[in-house]
Amino acid sequence: MRDLLIRFLMALGTAAQLASAPGGPCLAAEPAALIFADEQGLSRSLSSAELAKLARKTIKVTGSDNQTSEYEGIPLATLLEHCGVVLGKELRGPRVANYLLIEATDGYRVSLAIAEVDPATTDKVVLLADKKNGVALPEKEAPWRLVIPDDKRPVRWVRMVQRISVRAPATEAAK
């Protein structure tokens, strides 16, 4: 019991040293993982290493300020398929009404219909970007930013994305 207490106190001291070090403990920390919740509500954490293995795409967009920027990242459809969400010809019936809830660390949230990101339904590319103009996103946008090039206003361009959930609409009985 005494040894356990000594180890605990030593660990506490190490944690305190890390926290008080210049830059804090975040310098050694793994980049923030992306949380994905499927249609059954089961969540999983996607590491940056796992996400790095997915196919990437680069798109150019012109903002309301007439500045062109180049975003690079994972097409949202690619991420959904990687996580087991069925798209394409199998996306039909009641599942077409499902939607995605994208949430940011600052509490901002938006929704997209699953059909809006399905390549079999639309040519629109919705991108989960981690680079802008060839470099990592700035801190105020990182670790991920949702980019929807066809939107007239970027109100759904969520920055600091931390969670993506597949949701079903409320049933008629719930009304």
Secondary structure, DSSP 4 states (H G I P E B T S, - for coil): -HHHHHHHHHHHHHHHHHHHSTTGGGGGSPPPPEEEE-TT--EEEE-HHHHHTS--EEEEEE-TTS-EEEEEEEEHHHHHHHTT---GGG--GGGGG-EEEEEETTS-EEEEEGGGT-TTT-----EEEEEETTEEPPTTT-S-EEE-TT-SSGGG--BSEEEEEEE-PPPGGG-
